[in-house]
């Protein structure tokens, strides 16, 4: 990040959240910048050729997915437009169409030239500029693919983006013994991403966003899905983008697409697939949201409204409040999360030591403590994971509330009478005779019972217990 942008961000943050919070945020950011050693490694020509040969074998057998990539254009700089189109042309997987919906006043000679040279590129000059959502909807209407991907007019996708998406779809079809890609149960696919700057032809890639597998409560906290996202055609054509959420129109779409599967279809979260590879480069330039989030603060207000609408549609009584970092939110359930969310089996909080550093509360499958050692004032990195609600593998019984129907299971596996340590204070002494290893073991046994019933385990970092 440039010094000017860093200063602007710090001042803006201080005005919103106070000098103390800004101090911790700046200190953490300096630490992150000092430790960033990310490099994007381009695939070799040999690898891309092998991918293309594999595509051709499937194409000969008539077993390929047709992808549409839709791009709403508006006064796109010539250089950016060419680079975006070339990134699609470079795909190792060749069964695609690129739909360009241009709301600029004048037609794009460059886009028309590309469309004239490659029949897979479709250029439409729209009658008027109806806004980002409606312009994108027009592109979606024109799209004919089995799956539709969303690409901004100044960003890039990697040459293997569609190949990797095809692999996910193909695997699902094989596992479910299905034919005909329009019947594939995978409804949304998303990948990792990074940011890039172009300085006189020298591209610098940074801020790698390595995303988790689908996490419903993290999505209620932040649009972590973002780019590169591909959605099954019938779903995106039915849901469409909604103009009243312009600025967060994609977030609103992702929430509705995912909530249908995760909240309304008996926990069909497996219909949302994550590709743990960078397939999207988000361009940073003056005025872009990627370079300076504060340049589009209206987008974050729209994001808050999108979450509120998704919760309302699911008949969940809650309000949404913004967190100190732009684009991050907290859902406040009424009267509490276990009453509102039938998909949540238990909820846990954050454990800190006498130095106010995280020592427990949220765990990976291998019993690793997430965010261990992070000071209480830190947010957990660029994605602020240490301060947002999220689904997880296990939480700690020293700060846990469970559904009433699981009380018997809790008492059976722990050998202790259940006490709500999440909402109540003064319960720490009941674990005084147990070792740390035993407490973690019992925590995992309780969480295993929750998962066996197909329910989520949620971590709420705003509930803090000192141990």
GIWOHU-V471197 format. One record per residue. N is the residue number from 1. RES is the residue in one letter. SS is DSSP state (~ for helix, > for strand, _ for the rest). PSI is psi in degrees with one decimal (none if undefined). NEAR is the number of other ideal C-beta (glycine too) atoms within 10 Angstrom. Layout:
n = [N N]
res = [RES RES]
ss = [SS SS]
psi = [PSI PSI]
near = [NEAR NEAR]
//
This chain:
n = [1 2 3 4 5 6 7 8 9 10 11 12 13 14 15 16 17 18 19 20 21 22 23 24 25 26 27 28 29 30 31 32 33 34 35 36 37 38 39 40 41 42 43 44 45 46 47 48 49 50 51 52 53 54 55 56 57 58 59 60 61 62 63 64 65 66 67 68 69 70 71 72 73 74 75 76 77 78 79 80 81 82 83 84 85 86 87 88 89 90 91 92 93 94 95 96 97 98 99 100 101 102 103 104 105 106 107 108 109 110 111 112 113 114 115 116 117 118 119 120 121 122 123 124 125 126 127 128 129 130 131 132 133 134 135 136 137 138 139 140 141 142 143 144 145 146 147 148 149 150 151 152 153 154 155 156 157 158 159 160 161 162 163 164 165 166 167 168 169 170 171 172 173 174 175 176 177 178 179 180 181 182 183 184 185 186 187 188 189 190 191 192 193 194 195 196 197 198 199 200 201 202 203 204 205 206 207 208 209 210 211 212 213 214 215 216 217 218 219 220 221 222 223 224 225 226 227 228 229 230 231 232 233 234 235 236 237 238 239 240 241 242 243 244 245 246 247 248 249 250 251 252 253 254 255 256 257 258 259 260 261 262 263 264 265 266 267 268 269 270 271 272 273 274 275 276 277 278 279 280 281 282 283 284 285 286 287 288 289 290 291 292 293 294 295 296 297 298 299 300 301 302 303 304 305 306 307 308 309 310 311 312 313 314 315 316 317 318 319 320 321 322 323 324 325 326 327 328 329 330 331 332 333 334 335 336 337 338 339 340 341 342 343 344 345 346 347 348 349 350 351 352 353 354 355 356 357 358 359 360 361 362 363 364 365 366 367 368 369 370 371 372 373 374 375 376 377 378 379 380 381 382 383 384 385 386 387 388 389 390 391 392 393 394 395 396 397 398 399 400 401 402 403 404 405 406 407 408 409 410 411 412 413 414 415 416 417 418 419 420 421 422 423 424 425 426 427 428 429 430 431 432 433 434 435 436 437 438 439 440 441 442 443 444 445 446 447 448 449 450 451 452 453 454 455 456 457 458 459 460 461 462 463 464 465 466 467]
res = [X X X X X X X X X X X X X X X X X X X X X X X X X X X X X X X X X X X X X X X X X X X X X X X X X X X X X X X X X X X X X X X X X X X X X X X X X X X X X X X X X X X X X X X X X X X X X X X X X X X X X X X X X X X X X X X X X X X X X X X X X X X X X X X X X X X X X X X X X X X X X X X X X X X X X X X X X X X X X X X X X X X X X X X X X X X X X X X X X X X X X X X X X X X X X X X X X X X X X X X X X X X X X X X X X X X X X X X X X X X X X X X X X X X X X X X X X X X X X X X X X X X X X X X X X X X X X X X X X X X X X X X X X X X X X X X X X X X X X X X X X X X X X X X X X X X X X X X X X X X X X X X X X X X X X X X X X X X X X X X X X X X X X X X X X X X X X X X X X X X X X X X X X X X X X X X X X X X X X X X X X X X X X X X X X X X X X X X X X X X X X X X X X X X X X X X X X X X X X X X X X X X X X X X X X X X X X X X X X X X X X X X X X X X X X X X X X X X X X X X X X X X X X X X X X X X X X X X X X X X X X X X X X X X]
ss = [_ _ ~ ~ ~ ~ ~ ~ ~ ~ ~ ~ ~ ~ ~ ~ ~ _ ~ ~ ~ ~ ~ ~ ~ ~ ~ ~ ~ ~ ~ ~ ~ ~ ~ _ _ _ _ _ _ _ _ _ ~ ~ ~ ~ ~ ~ ~ ~ ~ ~ ~ ~ ~ ~ ~ ~ _ _ _ _ _ _ > > > > > > > _ _ _ _ ~ ~ ~ ~ ~ ~ ~ ~ ~ ~ ~ ~ _ _ _ _ _ _ > > > > > > > _ _ _ _ _ _ ~ ~ ~ ~ ~ ~ ~ ~ ~ _ _ _ > > > > > _ _ _ _ _ _ ~ ~ ~ ~ ~ ~ ~ ~ ~ ~ ~ _ _ _ _ > > > > _ _ _ _ _ > > _ _ _ ~ ~ ~ ~ ~ ~ ~ ~ ~ ~ ~ ~ ~ ~ ~ _ _ _ _ _ ~ ~ ~ _ _ _ _ > > > > > > > > > > > > _ _ > > > > > > > > _ _ _ _ _ _ ~ ~ ~ ~ ~ ~ > _ _ _ _ _ _ > > > > ~ ~ ~ ~ ~ ~ ~ _ _ _ ~ ~ ~ _ _ _ ~ ~ ~ ~ ~ ~ ~ ~ ~ ~ ~ ~ ~ ~ _ _ _ _ _ _ ~ ~ ~ > > > > > > > > > > > > _ _ _ _ _ _ _ _ _ ~ ~ ~ ~ ~ ~ ~ ~ ~ ~ ~ ~ ~ ~ ~ ~ ~ ~ ~ ~ ~ _ _ _ _ > > > > > _ _ _ _ _ > > > > > > _ _ _ ~ ~ ~ ~ _ _ _ > > > > > > > > > _ _ _ _ > > > > _ > > _ _ _ _ _ > _ _ _ _ _ > _ _ _ _ _ _ _ _ _ ~ ~ ~ _ _ > > _ _ > > _ ~ ~ ~ > > > _ ~ ~ ~ ~ ~ ~ ~ ~ ~ ~ ~ _ _ _ _ _ _ _ _ _ _ _ _ _ ~ ~ ~ ~ _ _ _ _ ~ ~ ~ ~ ~ ~ ~ ~ ~ ~ ~ ~ ~ ~ ~ ~ ~ _ _ _ > > > > > > > > > > > _]
psi = [137.9 156.5 -41.4 -47.3 -39.1 -42.5 -44.9 -44.0 -43.5 -44.0 -45.2 -41.9 -41.8 -39.4 -36.0 -39.8 -2.1 158.0 -39.9 -48.2 -38.5 -35.4 -49.1 -40.8 -42.6 -41.7 -43.6 -39.6 -41.4 -42.5 -41.7 -45.0 -37.5 -28.8 -2.1 122.2 30.3 136.6 134.3 127.3 116.1 144.0 146.4 158.9 -34.8 -42.5 -44.0 -37.1 -39.9 -41.0 -41.6 -36.8 -40.1 -41.9 -45.1 -36.1 -42.8 -37.5 -39.2 -29.3 1.9 31.4 49.0 152.1 139.0 115.6 138.6 134.3 119.5 135.9 113.3 123.5 146.5 109.6 45.4 126.8 141.5 -46.1 -44.6 -40.9 -46.5 -44.8 -39.4 -48.9 -42.4 -32.4 -28.1 -43.4 -31.0 0.9 134.6 -22.7 119.5 -4.9 81.2 162.7 143.6 117.3 112.7 115.3 106.3 116.8 9.9 158.1 -40.5 147.4 151.0 114.6 -35.7 -47.6 -40.6 -36.4 -46.6 -42.6 -34.0 -26.7 -19.2 112.0 -14.2 -13.6 121.2 122.3 127.8 122.8 114.4 152.5 -31.6 165.2 104.3 8.0 161.5 -41.2 -50.2 -35.3 -41.3 -38.8 -36.8 -42.3 -40.4 -38.6 -38.2 -24.4 141.2 4.7 165.7 -34.9 147.2 125.2 149.3 125.6 130.1 152.9 -11.5 12.2 179.2 148.2 153.2 158.7 -20.5 10.3 -50.9 -31.8 -45.6 -38.6 -40.1 -40.5 -41.4 -45.6 -44.0 -42.2 -42.2 -41.7 -40.7 -44.6 -33.8 6.5 50.3 158.5 151.6 104.5 -19.3 -13.9 3.9 133.4 -16.5 118.8 -27.2 136.3 134.1 156.8 173.1 166.9 170.7 179.9 156.4 151.1 143.0 108.9 96.5 44.7 -12.5 112.0 132.1 122.6 136.1 178.3 59.1 124.0 94.2 111.5 156.0 169.6 168.4 131.2 100.2 -44.0 -28.2 -36.6 -33.6 -15.7 -25.3 147.0 72.0 -17.9 -53.2 -108.1 156.4 129.4 134.5 132.4 142.4 137.4 -45.0 -31.2 -48.4 -32.4 -28.9 -45.3 -43.3 175.4 151.5 123.3 -28.2 -8.9 21.4 134.7 -31.8 28.9 -35.9 -38.9 -45.2 -42.4 -44.2 -42.1 -47.6 -40.4 -43.5 -38.8 -35.7 -39.2 -41.9 -28.0 -26.0 -5.9 43.1 54.2 45.4 48.6 -22.2 -8.8 -7.1 118.8 139.3 132.0 114.2 53.9 148.4 114.5 2.6 132.0 118.6 112.9 135.6 127.3 170.9 127.0 -11.2 148.9 -33.8 -40.6 -37.2 93.2 -32.2 -11.3 -15.3 61.1 -27.4 -28.8 -33.6 -30.0 -40.2 -35.9 -42.1 -43.7 -33.3 -41.6 -44.6 -41.4 -40.7 -42.1 -40.7 -43.0 -33.3 5.1 43.3 122.3 108.4 157.3 160.9 131.2 143.9 144.0 168.8 -35.1 130.9 134.9 6.2 142.4 164.6 134.4 124.2 109.9 146.4 120.1 -23.0 168.7 -39.2 -26.4 -33.4 -33.2 103.2 -10.1 -4.6 124.5 -34.5 159.7 142.4 172.0 -164.3 134.9 130.5 158.7 -171.7 -18.1 6.9 41.6 146.6 129.1 -4.3 -175.5 -36.3 133.5 148.3 173.8 -31.1 12.3 12.8 137.0 120.1 142.7 21.0 132.9 -6.0 130.1 150.2 -30.0 -6.6 155.9 -11.8 21.7 -171.6 -29.0 2.3 37.8 -24.0 -4.3 10.8 149.4 142.5 154.6 151.9 175.0 -42.2 150.6 171.2 137.6 -14.5 -9.2 75.6 139.7 139.9 163.1 146.4 -35.5 -9.0 1.1 -44.4 -42.2 -40.2 -49.6 -30.8 -45.0 -25.8 -22.8 15.9 153.6 137.4 133.4 135.2 97.3 -4.2 -44.3 -19.4 150.8 165.0 29.6 1.5 -32.1 -20.3 -13.7 8.6 -32.6 2.5 143.7 161.9 -41.2 -40.6 -39.1 -43.7 -42.0 -46.6 -37.2 -42.7 -35.6 -40.9 -45.7 -30.9 -40.4 -36.4 -47.1 -33.1 -26.5 8.0 20.7 159.6 157.8 125.5 141.6 128.9 101.0 -9.2 -12.6 113.5 129.5 134.8 131.8 none]
near = [17 11 7 9 16 14 11 14 19 15 12 16 21 16 10 15 15 11 9 10 16 19 14 16 21 16 13 20 18 11 12 14 13 8 8 13 6 12 10 14 7 11 15 9 9 8 14 19 11 14 21 16 10 15 19 13 11 15 13 9 8 6 13 21 22 15 26 23 28 25 26 28 23 15 12 22 11 10 11 17 20 15 17 23 24 11 19 24 15 14 24 22 25 15 17 21 20 26 25 27 25 26 21 14 10 8 11 19 9 15 25 15 14 21 18 10 9 14 8 17 21 19 20 18 16 17 8 9 15 15 18 19 22 20 24 25 22 20 24 22 13 15 24 11 20 21 29 24 27 24 24 21 20 20 22 25 23 25 22 21 29 27 22 20 25 26 15 18 22 17 12 18 19 9 10 11 6 13 8 8 21 12 12 20 16 23 21 23 24 24 26 18 26 20 21 18 17 16 7 4 5 7 14 12 17 15 18 16 17 12 18 14 11 21 25 24 23 22 22 24 24 22 21 21 26 20 23 29 22 32 22 24 20 14 18 26 14 10 16 16 21 18 15 12 22 16 21 25 25 22 26 25 25 25 26 19 22 23 19 19 22 25 21 12 12 9 15 14 18 14 20 22 20 17 19 11 16 22 25 26 23 22 20 22 13 8 9 18 18 20 17 20 17 15 14 17 15 10 19 22 14 19 26 17 17 26 24 15 17 23 22 11 14 18 8 19 12 18 13 19 9 15 17 16 21 19 22 20 22 19 22 14 19 11 8 13 21 21 13 18 23 11 19 22 24 27 26 31 24 25 21 19 13 8 9 11 14 23 19 25 29 28 23 11 9 6 13 10 16 18 21 14 11 20 14 17 14 20 23 16 15 15 19 20 23 21 21 26 24 24 21 22 18 25 30 29 29 23 27 26 23 26 19 8 9 18 13 11 20 22 13 11 18 19 7 13 9 18 14 13 22 24 14 9 7 8 16 14 7 14 19 6 7 16 9 11 9 12 17 19 14 20 25 18 16 26 24 14 18 21 14 10 12 11 19 21 25 26 29 24 23 12 17 15 20 12 16]
//
